[in-house]
Protein backbone atom coordinates (compact mmCIF):
# COMPACT_ATOMS: atom_id res chain seq x y z
CA UNK A 1 0.00 0.00 0.00
CA UNK A 2 1.18 3.47 -0.89
CA UNK A 3 0.59 6.72 1.00
CA UNK A 4 1.14 9.95 -0.95
CA UNK A 5 1.58 13.40 0.59
CA UNK A 6 1.38 16.08 -2.10
CA UNK A 7 2.56 19.61 -1.35
CA UNK A 8 2.49 20.81 -4.95
CA UNK A 9 1.11 20.04 -8.39
CA UNK A 10 0.03 16.46 -9.09
CA UNK A 11 1.57 16.31 -12.57
CA UNK A 12 4.08 13.60 -11.60
CA UNK A 13 1.35 11.41 -10.14
CA UNK A 14 -0.87 11.92 -13.20
CA UNK A 15 1.98 10.97 -15.51
CA UNK A 16 2.77 7.86 -13.47
CA UNK A 17 -0.86 6.73 -13.55
CA UNK A 18 -1.06 7.29 -17.31
CA UNK A 19 2.07 5.19 -17.85
CA UNK A 20 1.14 2.47 -15.36
CA UNK A 21 -2.63 2.54 -14.56
CA UNK A 22 -2.38 -0.20 -11.92
CA UNK A 23 -0.67 2.34 -9.64
CA UNK A 24 -4.19 3.50 -8.73
CA UNK A 25 -4.72 0.17 -6.97
CA UNK A 26 -1.58 0.63 -4.87
CA UNK A 27 -2.63 3.98 -3.37
CA UNK A 28 -3.99 3.57 0.14
CA UNK A 29 -4.01 7.25 1.22
CA UNK A 30 -3.65 10.49 -0.72
CA UNK A 31 -3.16 13.73 1.21
CA UNK A 32 -3.18 16.98 -0.75
CA UNK A 33 -2.34 20.48 0.45
CA UNK A 34 -4.37 22.39 -2.12
CA UNK A 35 -4.04 26.05 -2.85
CA UNK A 36 -6.05 28.68 -4.60
CA UNK A 37 -5.75 31.25 -7.34
CA UNK A 38 -6.12 35.00 -6.80
CA UNK A 39 -7.33 34.71 -3.23
CA UNK A 40 -5.89 34.89 0.25
CA UNK A 41 -3.65 31.93 0.88
CA UNK A 42 -3.28 29.54 3.78
CA UNK A 43 -3.07 31.75 6.87
CA UNK A 44 -3.42 31.38 10.59
CA UNK A 45 -5.34 33.62 12.96
ChimeraX commands (.cxc) that place a marker at each C-alpha (Angstrom):
marker #1 position 0.00,0.00,0.00 radius 0.5
marker #1 position 1.18,3.47,-0.89 radius 0.5
marker #1 position 0.59,6.72,1.00 radius 0.5
marker #1 position 1.14,9.95,-0.95 radius 0.5
marker #1 position 1.58,13.40,0.59 radius 0.5
marker #1 position 1.38,16.08,-2.10 radius 0.5
marker #1 position 2.56,19.61,-1.35 radius 0.5
marker #1 position 2.49,20.81,-4.95 radius 0.5
marker #1 position 1.11,20.04,-8.39 radius 0.5
marker #1 position 0.03,16.46,-9.09 radius 0.5
marker #1 position 1.57,16.31,-12.57 radius 0.5
marker #1 position 4.08,13.60,-11.60 radius 0.5
marker #1 position 1.35,11.41,-10.14 radius 0.5
marker #1 position -0.87,11.92,-13.20 radius 0.5
marker #1 position 1.98,10.97,-15.51 radius 0.5
marker #1 position 2.77,7.86,-13.47 radius 0.5
marker #1 position -0.86,6.73,-13.55 radius 0.5
marker #1 position -1.06,7.29,-17.31 radius 0.5
marker #1 position 2.07,5.19,-17.85 radius 0.5
marker #1 position 1.14,2.47,-15.36 radius 0.5
marker #1 position -2.63,2.54,-14.56 radius 0.5
marker #1 position -2.38,-0.20,-11.92 radius 0.5
marker #1 position -0.67,2.34,-9.64 radius 0.5
marker #1 position -4.19,3.50,-8.73 radius 0.5
marker #1 position -4.72,0.17,-6.97 radius 0.5
marker #1 position -1.58,0.63,-4.87 radius 0.5
marker #1 position -2.63,3.98,-3.37 radius 0.5
marker #1 position -3.99,3.57,0.14 radius 0.5
marker #1 position -4.01,7.25,1.22 radius 0.5
marker #1 position -3.65,10.49,-0.72 radius 0.5
marker #1 position -3.16,13.73,1.21 radius 0.5
marker #1 position -3.18,16.98,-0.75 radius 0.5
marker #1 position -2.34,20.48,0.45 radius 0.5
marker #1 position -4.37,22.39,-2.12 radius 0.5
marker #1 position -4.04,26.05,-2.85 radius 0.5
marker #1 position -6.05,28.68,-4.60 radius 0.5
marker #1 position -5.75,31.25,-7.34 radius 0.5
marker #1 position -6.12,35.00,-6.80 radius 0.5
marker #1 position -7.33,34.71,-3.23 radius 0.5
marker #1 position -5.89,34.89,0.25 radius 0.5
marker #1 position -3.65,31.93,0.88 radius 0.5
marker #1 position -3.28,29.54,3.78 radius 0.5
marker #1 position -3.07,31.75,6.87 radius 0.5
marker #1 position -3.42,31.38,10.59 radius 0.5
marker #1 position -5.34,33.62,12.96 radius 0.5
marker link #1:1,2 radius 0.2
marker link #1:2,3 radius 0.2
marker link #1:3,4 radius 0.2
marker link #1:4,5 radius 0.2
marker link #1:5,6 radius 0.2
marker link #1:6,7 radius 0.2
marker link #1:7,8 radius 0.2
marker link #1:8,9 radius 0.2
marker link #1:9,10 radius 0.2
marker link #1:10,11 radius 0.2
marker link #1:11,12 radius 0.2
marker link #1:12,13 radius 0.2
marker link #1:13,14 radius 0.2
marker link #1:14,15 radius 0.2
marker link #1:15,16 radius 0.2
marker link #1:16,17 radius 0.2
marker link #1:17,18 radius 0.2
marker link #1:18,19 radius 0.2
marker link #1:19,20 radius 0.2
marker link #1:20,21 radius 0.2
marker link #1:21,22 radius 0.2
marker link #1:22,23 radius 0.2
marker link #1:23,24 radius 0.2
marker link #1:24,25 radius 0.2
marker link #1:25,26 radius 0.2
marker link #1:26,27 radius 0.2
marker link #1:27,28 radius 0.2
marker link #1:28,29 radius 0.2
marker link #1:29,30 radius 0.2
marker link #1:30,31 radius 0.2
marker link #1:31,32 radius 0.2
marker link #1:32,33 radius 0.2
marker link #1:33,34 radius 0.2
marker link #1:34,35 radius 0.2
marker link #1:35,36 radius 0.2
marker link #1:36,37 radius 0.2
marker link #1:37,38 radius 0.2
marker link #1:38,39 radius 0.2
marker link #1:39,40 radius 0.2
marker link #1:40,41 radius 0.2
marker link #1:41,42 radius 0.2
marker link #1:42,43 radius 0.2
marker link #1:43,44 radius 0.2
marker link #1:44,45 radius 0.2
view
